[in-house]
Amino acid sequence: MSPKPLELHPDRLFPADPAVRKIARELYEEEQKHPIISPHGHVPPQWLADNEPFTDPTTMLLTPDHYTNRILHSVAGVELKDLGVPVGSPMTPEKSREAWRLFCKNWWVFRGTAVQFWFESEFYDVFGIRVRPSEETADEIYDQINEALTTEEFLPRSLYHRFNLAVLATTDDPCDDLKYHKQLADDPSWDGRVIPTFRPDAYLEPARATFKELTEKLGETADQDVSTYAGHVEAMRKRRLYFKEHGAVSSDHSHRDPGTARLSDSEAENLYSQALAGKISPEDGDRLRRHMINDQARLATEDGLVMTMHPAVYRNHDEQAFADYGADVGGDIPIKVEYTRNLQPMLTEYGNHPNFQLVAFTMDQDVFQRELAALAGYYRSVYVGAPWWFIDDADAITRYREQVTPYGTFYKTSGMIDDTRAFASIPARHDVARRVDAGYLARLVAEHRLDMDVALEIAADLVSTIPSRAFKVNG
């Protein structure tokens, strides 16, 4: 039996109604005239700085994609270690091929998912694969990709240009020296744009067991006495400026809740001393952390870095997997979030400040219309983030547009956020958003809620001026 062909329909994800689909095609063509802006992701800058070949298909495409790994783990019963998890684990050619065979053998588990769409797009458009993944075709696909990875066309920098990336943001520790960003900036042969993102989460959790150690590291890096809370804030200010000097446009914050309530100066100092002594309670640690987040917003009014928040994640839900593999292996689960009350202290102080900008993300879709659209529809500083983690499939993107647009408008949204470590999936993920947005706009045109010329302007804005404005990409 011959392998089943892999085919991509040109109208995939477009509306089924022929008249609306025709409009969507034209709008999609307008979107495709513009390069990809990727303002939040996890591609290591070293890949582009060193521009070394990817070693094998598994470590490039499979291991870093926790969406894929979690489905294989949950539905097919595949052990994470057999997929190369965690990222950076030793990977022999034999282990790489066996992991790939497991992936292809269990291709059926991805039916109807965003993962299926992403991988089919990668296979077809990036690597020229024309057979559907299966147990029988696993080696054929592996060999074709593996051979491609030995060519100059598939070096990281070549792919950056081939994917038509205008800007790619990484996610970086506050104490990172950003040497790979500097290496790129100093390379006369490099004409792309890769920028760091200031991610201070671990340094803003006072009840964390490693808080004292991290705080001392922060102080040493910033050349700042951090024995007082005021010193900690000053160290943060210095490091934020260092990042901005090296191209950063945003800071990124992910905590259990988006609280921003302030404490008195004396109480903050007292709790900070307790945290350094390892004696702070979890409850007081949360209170101090919310105060610290408020101070990050104050610093943002000074340095202009866009503040992004994506709370409400129960991280490392599978404690055994966390013990075995560490963080970021796909065991994170969304929980409910409340934004209106939690953001009020911060927005009261900075919500209409001319230099402050907040992009609020969520995995709790219940708050899009009830809270985030309304907040963005009032405060000049507030933008609604997504599509993003768990909300980047086609139906969720449609719900996002339907719930946010009426009160938050198109122009207070963030643009597509690919949020990925799987470099080759970036164009596929943005393609989903572009196709769905084209379909949504086409429906508004077909229902005579928008004129076609206006819809074409919006289609272009959604992939250019809107993400640029939300993340201050152009200054």
C-alpha positions in Angstrom: 0.0 0.0 0.0 1.5 3.4 -1.0 1.8 6.1 1.5 -1.1 8.6 1.8 -0.2 12.0 0.3 0.1 15.1 2.4 -1.9 17.9 0.8 -2.7 21.4 2.1 -5.9 23.0 0.8 -5.4 26.6 -0.1 -8.6 27.6 1.6 -7.9 25.8 4.9 -9.5 27.6 7.9 -11.5 29.9 5.7 -15.3 30.1 6.0 -17.3 27.3 4.4 -19.7 29.7 2.6 -18.3 30.2 -0.9 -19.1 34.0 -1.0 -17.5 34.7 2.4 -14.6 32.4 1.5 -13.9 34.5 -1.6 -13.7 37.7 0.5 -11.4 35.9 3.0 -9.0 34.9 0.3 -8.5 38.6 -0.8 -8.0 39.7 2.8 -5.5 36.9 3.4 -3.5 38.0 0.4 -3.3 41.5 1.9 -2.0 40.1 5.2 0.6 38.0 3.4 2.2 41.2 2.0 3.6 41.9 5.4 6.4 40.3 7.4 6.0 38.5 10.7 6.4 40.4 13.9 7.1 37.9 16.7 7.1 40.0 20.0 7.1 37.1 22.5 8.8 33.7 22.1 11.5 31.4 23.4 13.8 30.7 20.5 17.4 30.9 21.9 19.3 33.8 20.5 22.4 31.6 20.4 20.9 29.8 17.4 21.0 32.9 15.3 24.2 34.3 16.7 26.2 31.1 16.1 24.2 30.1 13.0 25.1 26.4 13.4 23.1 23.7 11.7 20.3 22.0 13.6 21.5 18.6 14.6 18.5 16.4 13.8 14.7 16.6 13.2 13.8 15.5 16.7 15.7 18.2 18.6 14.6 20.9 16.1 10.9 20.1 15.7 9.7 17.6 18.3 11.4 17.9 21.7 11.0 21.7 22.2 7.3 21.6 21.3 5.5 21.0 24.6 2.0 21.1 22.8 3.1 18.0 20.9 4.7 16.2 23.8 1.8 16.6 26.1 -0.7 15.1 23.6 1.6 12.1 22.9 2.0 11.7 26.6 -1.7 11.9 27.5 -3.3 10.1 24.5 -0.8 7.7 23.2 0.9 7.0 26.6 4.4 8.0 25.3 7.0 8.7 28.0 8.4 12.2 27.8 11.9 10.9 28.1 11.4 9.0 24.9 10.8 12.3 23.1 14.1 13.8 24.2 12.5 15.7 27.1 13.8 17.9 28.7 15.3 20.1 26.0 19.1 19.7 26.1 19.1 16.1 27.0 21.8 14.0 25.3 20.4 12.8 22.0 22.1 10.1 20.0 21.2 9.5 16.4 19.5 6.3 17.4 17.4 7.9 20.1 16.5 10.8 17.8 15.2 8.4 15.2 13.3 6.3 17.7 11.6 9.4 19.1 10.6 10.4 15.6 9.2 7.0 14.9 7.0 7.3 18.0 5.8 10.7 16.9 4.9 9.4 13.4 3.4 6.1 14.6 1.0 8.1 16.8 0.2 10.8 14.3 -3.5 9.9 14.7 -3.6 11.6 18.1 -3.3 15.1 16.6 -6.4 14.8 14.4 -8.4 18.1 14.5 -5.8 19.8 16.7 -3.7 23.0 16.2 -0.6 20.7 16.3 -1.8 18.9 13.2 -2.2 22.1 11.3 1.2 23.5 12.5 3.2 20.3 11.6 1.5 19.8 8.3 2.4 23.4 7.4 6.0 22.9 8.5 6.3 19.6 6.7 4.8 20.9 3.4 6.0 24.5 3.2 9.3 24.3 5.0 10.7 20.9 4.2 8.8 19.9 1.1 7.3 16.7 2.6 4.6 15.2 0.5 3.6 12.1 2.4 1.5 11.9 5.5 3.2 10.9 8.8 2.7 7.3 9.8 4.7 4.4 11.1 5.5 3.4 7.6 6.7 6.9 6.5 8.6 7.9 9.6 12.0 7.1 8.3 11.4 8.6 4.9 10.3 11.9 6.5 13.1 11.8 9.0 15.7 11.3 6.3 14.4 14.0 4.1 14.4 16.6 6.9 17.8 15.4 8.2 19.3 15.8 4.8 17.8 19.3 4.5 19.3 20.3 7.8 22.8 19.8 6.4 22.3 22.6 3.8 22.9 26.3 4.0 19.2 26.9 3.2 18.2 25.5 6.6 20.7 27.3 8.8 18.9 29.4 11.5 19.7 32.7 9.7 18.5 31.4 6.4 15.2 30.3 8.0 14.8 33.7 9.7 14.8 35.4 6.3 12.8 32.6 4.6 10.1 33.0 7.3 10.0 36.7 6.5 10.5 37.7 10.1 10.7 41.5 10.7 11.5 41.1 14.4 12.0 38.2 16.8 11.9 38.7 20.6 13.5 36.2 22.9 12.8 35.7 26.6 15.8 36.3 29.0 16.8 36.2 32.6 17.4 39.7 34.2 21.0 38.7 35.0 21.8 37.5 31.4 24.7 39.3 29.9 22.9 39.2 26.5 26.1 38.2 24.8 24.4 36.5 21.9 22.3 39.6 21.3 25.5 41.7 21.4 27.1 39.2 19.0 24.3 39.6 16.5 24.4 43.4 16.9 28.1 43.5 16.2 28.0 41.2 13.2 28.1 43.2 10.0 26.7 40.2 8.0 23.5 40.1 10.1 20.6 42.3 8.9 17.8 40.8 11.0 16.3 42.0 14.3 16.4 39.8 17.4 15.6 41.6 20.7 15.7 40.5 24.3 12.8 40.5 26.7 13.2 41.2 30.4 11.7 38.3 32.4 12.1 38.8 36.2 9.5 36.3 37.5 11.8 34.3 39.7 13.3 37.4 41.3 9.8 38.7 42.3 8.6 35.6 44.2 9.7 36.3 47.8 8.5 33.0 49.3 10.5 31.0 46.7 13.2 28.9 48.4 15.9 30.4 46.2 14.8 34.1 46.6 17.9 35.1 48.7 20.3 33.4 46.2 18.6 35.0 43.2 18.5 38.4 44.9 22.2 38.3 45.6 22.8 37.3 42.0 20.7 40.3 40.9 22.7 42.7 43.2 26.0 41.4 41.9 25.0 41.7 38.3 23.7 45.2 38.8 26.5 46.2 41.1 23.9 47.3 43.6 23.5 46.7 47.4 20.3 44.7 47.7 20.1 44.4 51.4 17.1 46.7 51.4 14.0 46.7 49.3 14.9 50.0 47.9 18.2 48.5 46.8 16.3 45.6 45.1 14.1 48.1 43.1 17.2 50.0 42.1 18.9 46.8 40.9 15.8 46.1 38.8 15.9 49.6 37.4 19.5 49.2 36.3 18.9 45.8 34.7 15.8 47.0 32.8 17.9 49.8 31.4 20.6 47.4 30.4 18.1 45.4 28.5 16.6 48.5 26.9 20.1 49.5 25.8 20.4 46.2 24.0 17.1 46.4 22.2 14.4 45.2 24.6 11.0 46.7 24.1 9.1 44.8 26.9 9.2 43.0 30.2 7.3 39.8 30.8 5.6 38.7 34.0 3.9 35.4 34.8 2.6 34.8 38.4 -0.3 32.9 39.9 -2.5 36.0 40.0 -2.2 39.5 38.5 -2.4 41.3 41.8 -0.9 44.8 42.0 -1.9 46.0 45.5 0.7 48.2 47.2 2.0 48.0 50.8 3.3 50.8 52.9 7.0 51.4 52.5 7.7 50.1 56.0 5.7 46.9 55.6 7.4 46.2 52.2 10.8 46.7 53.8 9.9 44.4 56.7 8.5 41.6 54.5 11.6 41.9 52.2 13.8 41.4 55.3 11.8 38.3 56.2 12.1 37.0 52.6 15.9 37.4 52.6 16.0 35.5 55.9 13.9 32.7 54.5 11.2 33.4 57.0 8.4 34.9 55.0 5.0 33.0 54.8 3.5 32.1 51.4 0.7 34.5 52.0 3.0 37.4 52.9 5.2 36.4 49.9 2.2 36.9 47.6 1.5 40.3 49.2 5.1 41.5 48.7 5.1 40.1 45.2 2.0 42.1 44.2 3.7 45.2 45.6 6.8 44.4 43.6 4.8 44.0 40.4 3.3 47.5 41.1 6.9 48.8 41.3 7.7 47.1 38.0 4.9 49.2 36.5 6.3 52.3 38.0 9.7 51.5 36.5 8.0 51.0 33.2 6.7 54.6 33.3 10.3 55.6 33.5 12.0 53.4 31.0 9.1 52.8 28.6 9.3 49.0 28.4 5.9 47.5 27.6 4.7 45.4 30.5 3.1 42.1 29.6 1.3 39.9 32.1 0.2 36.3 31.7 -1.0 35.0 35.0 -3.2 32.2 36.1 -1.1 29.1 35.3 -0.8 26.2 37.7 2.8 25.4 36.8 4.4 22.0 37.0 1.0 20.4 37.9 2.5 16.9 37.5 4.9 16.9 40.4 6.6 13.7 39.4 7.3 15.0 35.9 8.7 18.2 37.4 11.0 16.1 39.7 12.1 14.0 36.7 12.4 16.6 34.0 12.3 20.0 35.5 10.1 23.0 34.4 8.6 23.7 31.0 7.8 20.2 29.8 4.1 20.9 29.3 2.7 20.1 32.7 1.2 23.6 33.1 -2.6 23.9 33.4 -4.7 27.1 33.2 -6.7 28.3 36.2 -9.3 31.1 36.6 -8.1 34.7 36.7 -9.7 37.9 37.9 -8.3 41.1 36.3 -10.6 44.0 37.1 -10.0 44.2 40.9 -6.4 42.9 40.7 -5.2 45.6 38.2 -7.1 48.5 39.8 -4.3 49.6 42.2 -1.8 49.7 39.4 -4.1 51.3 36.8 -5.2 53.9 39.2 -1.6 55.1 39.4 -0.4 54.4 35.9 -3.3 53.4 33.7 -3.3 56.7 31.7 0.3 57.5 32.1 1.7 58.5 28.7 4.8 56.3 29.0 3.0 53.2 30.4 1.7 50.3 28.3 0.3 47.0 29.5 -0.5 43.9 27.4 -2.7 41.6 29.5 -2.8 38.0 28.4 -5.0 35.2 29.7 -5.7 31.5 29.3 -9.1 32.0 30.9 -11.3 32.9 28.0 -14.2 33.9 30.3 -12.5 37.3 31.0 -12.0 38.5 27.4 -15.3 40.3 27.1 -16.2 40.7 30.7 -13.0 42.3 31.9 -10.1 42.7 29.4 -12.1 44.2 26.5 -13.7 46.7 28.9 -10.3 47.6 30.5 -8.7 48.1 27.1 -11.7 50.1 26.0 -11.2 52.6 28.8 -7.5 52.8 29.8 -5.2 54.2 27.2 -2.4 52.0 28.5 -4.2 48.6 28.3 -4.0 46.2 25.4 -5.5 42.7 25.2 -3.0 40.0 24.4 -3.6 36.8 22.4 -3.7 34.5 20.4 -1.4 32.8 22.8 -0.8 29.7 24.8 -3.9 27.4 24.8 -5.8 30.1 22.9 -3.9 29.8 19.6 -6.2 27.3 17.8 -8.5 28.5 15.1 -11.8 28.4 17.1 -10.2 30.1 20.1 -8.8 32.9 17.9 -12.3 33.4 16.5 -13.8 33.7 20.0 -11.1 36.2 20.9 -12.0 38.4 18.0 -15.7 38.1 18.7 -15.4 38.9 22.4 -12.7 41.6 22.4 -13.5 43.6 19.2 -16.9 45.1 20.2 -15.6 46.9 23.3 -11.8 46.7 23.1 -11.6 47.3 19.3 -9.1 45.8 16.9 -6.6 48.5 17.8 -6.2 47.6 21.4 -5.1 44.0 20.7 -1.6 42.6 20.5 -1.3 40.7 17.2 -0.3 37.0 17.1 1.9 35.7 19.8 3.6 32.4 18.8 5.2 31.9 22.2 7.3 29.0 20.9 10.6 27.2 21.3 10.0 25.3 18.0 11.6 27.8 15.6 10.2 26.2 12.4 6.6 26.4 13.6 6.6 30.2 13.8 5.3 30.9 10.3 2.7 28.1 10.7 1.4 29.6 13.9 1.1 33.1 12.4 -0.6 31.6 9.4 -3.4 30.2 11.5 -4.0 33.7 13.0 -3.9 35.4 9.6 -6.3 32.9 8.1 -8.8 33.1 11.0 -8.6 36.9 11.1 -9.3 37.0 7.3 -12.3 34.8 7.9 -13.6 36.9 10.7 -13.2 40.1 8.7 -14.8 38.5 5.7 -17.9 37.7 7.7 -18.2 41.4 8.8 -17.9 42.4 5.1 -20.5 39.8 4.0 -22.9 41.0 6.7 -22.3 44.6 5.6 -20.8 45.6 8.9 -17.5 46.7 7.2 -16.8 48.0 3.8 -14.2 45.9 1.9 -11.7 48.8 1.7 -11.9 49.2 5.4 -11.5 45.4 6.0 -8.4 45.4 3.8 -6.9 48.2 5.9 -7.7 46.3 9.1 -6.2 43.1 7.7 -2.9 44.9 7.0 -3.0 46.6 10.4 -3.5 43.3 12.3 -0.1 42.1 11.2 1.8 45.3 11.1 0.8 48.5 12.9 -1.2 46.9 15.6 1.5 44.6 17.0 4.1 47.3 16.4 2.1 49.7 18.5 1.2 47.3 21.2 4.9 46.4 21.8 6.4 49.7 20.8 8.5 47.8 18.2 9.3 50.9 16.3 10.1 53.0 19.4 
